[in-house]
Each structure stands twice: as structure tokens, then as C-alpha cells.
Amino acid sequence: MNDQISRKNRITAKVNLDNLPSHLKKIDIKQLGGAVSEFIHHAFKIKQKSDSLNWCFANIKRSKIFLNIFHANQNGVEIYKEEIAKKIPEYYYKTIAKIIDDGMNKKYFLLLPVDSAVGKDAKVKNIRPSEQLMIDFLNLSVEIISFIDKKRV
């Protein structure tokens, strides 16, 4: 039993609780772990309801690519395969291009003009998330925010 208490104390000492809101700073590490675990399970459960989100978040490569495309879409700037490859240098261009092509074949990604601006290069294929992918991702985000707000440990 002493070993478990010592282990818990060592973990607690190394977890940075300073970034938590003041009313949570004295949270028990077991309580925090339980709440986080429950949250992650909830997020995965909600994600499972969407084929597009399951595909986009199936691995870290797809997740990074999707988030780059989503971010560009939200900011109304053009994004294309080469630009994504520059932003994610840990993966080969061919890998990124294949994932994007797969997403386009599944209709999760689309080629659309840049929002309210003419693109710099007519040959550039501006990639955007599909409407359904946008809806699914924003609904997932709302579910996550709602879950966190309701749980307030």
C-alpha cells in the first residue's frame, strides 16, 4: 500500500497542474485521470458516428493533414499538397499526396477556389474539407466543449 501512495505522490509532483483553472488546482490526480479518460472515451465514441472523421483521425498523418486543410479553410487561404508537405516535413510528399488523393476519392476533400480571392497560380489545386466533413468536425467540437462544460470536476 505504501508503494501505491509513493507512486501517486511521485506522479502528482511531476504533473503540471499550474495551467488548470484555480478551482481545479487542488484536484486529486486520480480524479483528474478519471475525468480525462472519460472525456477521451466520449470524444472517440462521438467520432465513431462519422465515416469522414474516422477516416481523418485514423492515424496521426491523416490528422495532421486534415487539420492543415481545416485551418486553411477557416482562414480563407489557399492550401495545396506542396504547401502541406512543407508544413509537415516529417512525412514524404508522396505520402501526403496519396492521403490527400484518397481523401478526394472518398469526397472528404474537395478542390475549390480560394475564399474571396483569386489564387496565385491557376495550376494550384486548392484543397478544402467537404461540407459533411466540416459539419461532422464542428459537431464533434461542440460535443467536446459541451462535455467539458457539463463535467466541471
Short mmCIF file of the C-alpha atoms (twelve columns), coordinates in Angstrom:
data_MODEL
# 
_entry.id   MODEL 
# 
loop_
_atom_site.group_PDB 
_atom_site.id 
_atom_site.type_symbol 
_atom_site.label_atom_id 
_atom_site.label_alt_id 
_atom_site.label_comp_id 
_atom_site.label_asym_id 
_atom_site.label_seq_id 
_atom_site.Cartn_x 
_atom_site.Cartn_y 
_atom_site.Cartn_z 
_atom_site.pdbx_PDB_model_num 
ATOM 1   C CA . MET A 1   0.000   0.000  0.000   1 
ATOM 2   C CA . ASN A 2   2.859   2.374  0.782   1 
ATOM 3   C CA . ASP A 3   4.225   1.748  -2.712  1 
ATOM 4   C CA . GLN A 4   0.953   2.913  -4.259  1 
ATOM 5   C CA . ILE A 5   0.911   6.094  -2.173  1 
ATOM 6   C CA . SER A 6   4.544   6.810  -3.045  1 
ATOM 7   C CA . ARG A 7   3.814   6.207  -6.725  1 
ATOM 8   C CA . LYS A 8   0.802   8.545  -6.631  1 
ATOM 9   C CA . ASN A 9   2.868   11.235 -4.866  1 
ATOM 10  C CA . ARG A 10  5.681   10.970 -7.447  1 
ATOM 11  C CA . ILE A 11  3.177   11.295 -10.304 1 
ATOM 12  C CA . THR A 12  1.369   14.196 -8.655  1 
ATOM 13  C CA . ALA A 13  4.663   16.026 -8.088  1 
ATOM 14  C CA . LYS A 14  5.517   15.835 -11.788 1 
ATOM 15  C CA . VAL A 15  2.135   16.722 -13.311 1 
ATOM 16  C CA . ASN A 16  1.912   20.420 -14.157 1 
ATOM 17  C CA . LEU A 17  -1.345  21.484 -12.541 1 
ATOM 18  C CA . ASP A 18  -0.445  25.195 -12.707 1 
ATOM 19  C CA . ASN A 19  -2.289  25.614 -16.011 1 
ATOM 20  C CA . LEU A 20  -5.585  24.435 -14.553 1 
ATOM 21  C CA . PRO A 21  -8.240  26.967 -13.511 1 
ATOM 22  C CA . SER A 22  -7.855  27.938 -9.852  1 
ATOM 23  C CA . HIS A 23  -10.867 25.873 -8.712  1 
ATOM 24  C CA . LEU A 24  -9.181  22.737 -10.083 1 
ATOM 25  C CA . LYS A 25  -5.644  23.254 -8.810  1 
ATOM 26  C CA . LYS A 26  -6.226  21.036 -5.782  1 
ATOM 27  C CA . ILE A 27  -7.759  18.214 -7.800  1 
ATOM 28  C CA . ASP A 28  -6.790  14.688 -6.855  1 
ATOM 29  C CA . ILE A 29  -4.646  13.081 -9.565  1 
ATOM 30  C CA . LYS A 30  -6.942  10.015 -9.679  1 
ATOM 31  C CA . GLN A 31  -9.962  12.253 -10.162 1 
ATOM 32  C CA . LEU A 32  -8.158  14.175 -12.919 1 
ATOM 33  C CA . GLY A 33  -7.121  10.963 -14.656 1 
ATOM 34  C CA . GLY A 34  -10.653 9.593  -14.467 1 
ATOM 35  C CA . ALA A 35  -12.172 12.771 -15.911 1 
ATOM 36  C CA . VAL A 36  -9.637  12.909 -18.750 1 
ATOM 37  C CA . SER A 37  -10.120 9.222  -19.542 1 
ATOM 38  C CA . GLU A 38  -13.889 9.624  -19.591 1 
ATOM 39  C CA . PHE A 39  -13.544 12.672 -21.852 1 
ATOM 40  C CA . ILE A 40  -11.297 10.856 -24.345 1 
ATOM 41  C CA . HIS A 41  -13.642 7.851  -24.450 1 
ATOM 42  C CA . HIS A 42  -16.566 10.208 -25.084 1 
ATOM 43  C CA . ALA A 43  -14.726 12.015 -27.895 1 
ATOM 44  C CA . PHE A 44  -13.820 8.701  -29.570 1 
ATOM 45  C CA . LYS A 45  -17.395 7.451  -29.209 1 
ATOM 46  C CA . ILE A 46  -18.792 10.585 -30.870 1 
ATOM 47  C CA . LYS A 47  -16.127 10.422 -33.608 1 
ATOM 48  C CA . GLN A 48  -17.172 6.850  -34.424 1 
ATOM 49  C CA . LYS A 49  -20.526 8.128  -35.682 1 
ATOM 50  C CA . SER A 50  -18.855 9.787  -38.672 1 
ATOM 51  C CA . ASP A 51  -17.138 7.918  -41.514 1 
ATOM 52  C CA . SER A 52  -15.293 11.083 -42.528 1 
ATOM 53  C CA . LEU A 53  -13.927 11.741 -39.022 1 
ATOM 54  C CA . ASN A 54  -12.987 8.088  -38.579 1 
ATOM 55  C CA . TRP A 55  -11.010 8.294  -41.795 1 
ATOM 56  C CA . CYS A 56  -9.394  11.668 -40.998 1 
ATOM 57  C CA . PHE A 57  -8.376  10.661 -37.488 1 
ATOM 58  C CA . ALA A 58  -7.405  7.055  -38.239 1 
ATOM 59  C CA . ASN A 59  -3.730  7.923  -37.767 1 
ATOM 60  C CA . ILE A 60  -1.548  10.903 -36.949 1 
ATOM 61  C CA . LYS A 61  -0.601  11.537 -40.598 1 
ATOM 62  C CA . ARG A 62  -4.210  11.929 -41.688 1 
ATOM 63  C CA . SER A 63  -4.976  14.004 -38.599 1 
ATOM 64  C CA . LYS A 64  -2.165  16.452 -39.326 1 
ATOM 65  C CA . ILE A 65  -3.160  16.740 -42.975 1 
ATOM 66  C CA . PHE A 66  -6.828  17.272 -42.140 1 
ATOM 67  C CA . LEU A 67  -6.026  19.919 -39.526 1 
ATOM 68  C CA . ASN A 68  -3.824  21.808 -42.003 1 
ATOM 69  C CA . ILE A 69  -6.622  21.758 -44.579 1 
ATOM 70  C CA . PHE A 70  -9.240  22.732 -41.988 1 
ATOM 71  C CA . HIS A 71  -7.102  25.591 -40.664 1 
ATOM 72  C CA . ALA A 72  -6.501  26.962 -44.170 1 
ATOM 73  C CA . ASN A 73  -10.219 26.736 -44.886 1 
ATOM 74  C CA . GLN A 74  -11.100 28.638 -41.710 1 
ATOM 75  C CA . ASN A 75  -8.600  31.366 -42.581 1 
ATOM 76  C CA . GLY A 76  -9.664  31.556 -46.233 1 
ATOM 77  C CA . VAL A 77  -6.156  30.910 -47.537 1 
ATOM 78  C CA . GLU A 78  -5.162  28.516 -50.252 1 
ATOM 79  C CA . ILE A 79  -3.634  25.191 -49.348 1 
ATOM 80  C CA . TYR A 80  -2.299  22.567 -51.684 1 
ATOM 81  C CA . LYS A 81  -0.289  19.377 -51.497 1 
ATOM 82  C CA . GLU A 82  3.118   21.038 -51.737 1 
ATOM 83  C CA . GLU A 83  2.244   23.559 -49.025 1 
ATOM 84  C CA . ILE A 84  1.004   20.822 -46.709 1 
ATOM 85  C CA . ALA A 85  4.220   18.858 -47.346 1 
ATOM 86  C CA . LYS A 86  6.227   21.939 -46.278 1 
ATOM 87  C CA . LYS A 87  4.187   22.243 -43.083 1 
ATOM 88  C CA . ILE A 88  4.584   18.555 -42.214 1 
ATOM 89  C CA . PRO A 89  8.235   17.876 -43.120 1 
ATOM 90  C CA . GLU A 90  8.387   14.628 -41.149 1 
ATOM 91  C CA . TYR A 91  6.427   12.893 -43.944 1 
ATOM 92  C CA . TYR A 92  7.358   12.408 -47.580 1 
ATOM 93  C CA . TYR A 93  5.489   14.423 -50.186 1 
ATOM 94  C CA . LYS A 94  4.320   11.185 -51.863 1 
ATOM 95  C CA . THR A 95  2.763   10.002 -48.587 1 
ATOM 96  C CA . ILE A 96  0.942   13.305 -48.111 1 
ATOM 97  C CA . ALA A 97  -0.204  13.392 -51.735 1 
ATOM 98  C CA . LYS A 98  -1.528  9.821  -51.519 1 
ATOM 99  C CA . ILE A 99  -3.512  10.589 -48.350 1 
ATOM 100 C CA . ILE A 100 -4.989  13.728 -49.930 1 
ATOM 101 C CA . ASP A 101 -5.845  11.828 -53.124 1 
ATOM 102 C CA . ASP A 102 -7.525  9.106  -51.038 1 
ATOM 103 C CA . GLY A 103 -9.497  11.790 -49.181 1 
ATOM 104 C CA . MET A 104 -10.560 13.306 -52.504 1 
ATOM 105 C CA . ASN A 105 -11.635 9.921  -53.843 1 
ATOM 106 C CA . LYS A 106 -13.780 9.473  -50.739 1 
ATOM 107 C CA . LYS A 107 -15.141 13.021 -51.253 1 
ATOM 108 C CA . TYR A 108 -13.835 14.156 -47.844 1 
ATOM 109 C CA . PHE A 109 -11.589 16.731 -49.528 1 
ATOM 110 C CA . LEU A 110 -12.581 18.915 -52.475 1 
ATOM 111 C CA . LEU A 111 -10.825 21.245 -54.883 1 
ATOM 112 C CA . LEU A 112 -12.392 24.686 -54.521 1 
ATOM 113 C CA . PRO A 113 -11.343 28.258 -55.294 1 
ATOM 114 C CA . VAL A 114 -9.774  30.305 -52.528 1 
ATOM 115 C CA . ASP A 115 -12.342 32.227 -50.461 1 
ATOM 116 C CA . SER A 116 -12.914 35.740 -51.800 1 
ATOM 117 C CA . ALA A 117 -9.591  35.922 -53.596 1 
ATOM 118 C CA . VAL A 118 -8.083  34.799 -56.835 1 
ATOM 119 C CA . GLY A 119 -5.427  32.141 -56.355 1 
ATOM 120 C CA . LYS A 120 -1.810  32.990 -57.124 1 
ATOM 121 C CA . ASP A 121 -1.414  30.169 -59.605 1 
ATOM 122 C CA . ALA A 122 -4.115  28.645 -61.802 1 
ATOM 123 C CA . LYS A 123 -2.342  25.257 -61.665 1 
ATOM 124 C CA . VAL A 124 -2.566  25.127 -57.869 1 
ATOM 125 C CA . LYS A 125 -5.311  22.857 -56.627 1 
ATOM 126 C CA . ASN A 126 -6.806  24.467 -53.518 1 
ATOM 127 C CA . ILE A 127 -7.946  21.749 -51.107 1 
ATOM 128 C CA . ARG A 128 -10.933 22.172 -48.829 1 
ATOM 129 C CA . PRO A 129 -12.811 19.831 -46.469 1 
ATOM 130 C CA . SER A 130 -16.193 18.679 -47.760 1 
ATOM 131 C CA . GLU A 131 -19.325 20.187 -46.266 1 
ATOM 132 C CA . GLN A 132 -20.098 16.920 -44.463 1 
ATOM 133 C CA . LEU A 133 -16.592 16.728 -43.002 1 
ATOM 134 C CA . MET A 134 -16.915 20.328 -41.791 1 
ATOM 135 C CA . ILE A 135 -20.300 19.572 -40.215 1 
ATOM 136 C CA . ASP A 136 -19.014 16.380 -38.578 1 
ATOM 137 C CA . PHE A 137 -15.887 18.075 -37.208 1 
ATOM 138 C CA . LEU A 138 -17.752 21.102 -35.872 1 
ATOM 139 C CA . ASN A 139 -20.410 18.867 -34.289 1 
ATOM 140 C CA . LEU A 140 -17.640 16.818 -32.660 1 
ATOM 141 C CA . SER A 141 -16.108 20.054 -31.367 1 
ATOM 142 C CA . VAL A 142 -19.445 21.193 -29.934 1 
ATOM 143 C CA . GLU A 143 -19.878 17.799 -28.244 1 
ATOM 144 C CA . ILE A 144 -16.401 18.060 -26.716 1 
ATOM 145 C CA . ILE A 145 -16.989 21.591 -25.438 1 
ATOM 146 C CA . SER A 146 -20.391 20.587 -24.069 1 
ATOM 147 C CA . PHE A 147 -18.941 17.500 -22.355 1 
ATOM 148 C CA . ILE A 148 -16.176 19.523 -20.711 1 
ATOM 149 C CA . ASP A 149 -18.599 22.228 -19.619 1 
ATOM 150 C CA . LYS A 150 -21.007 19.698 -18.061 1 
ATOM 151 C CA . LYS A 151 -18.249 17.776 -16.270 1 
ATOM 152 C CA . ARG A 152 -16.531 20.679 -14.467 1 
ATOM 153 C CA . VAL A 153 -14.767 18.441 -11.975 1 
# 
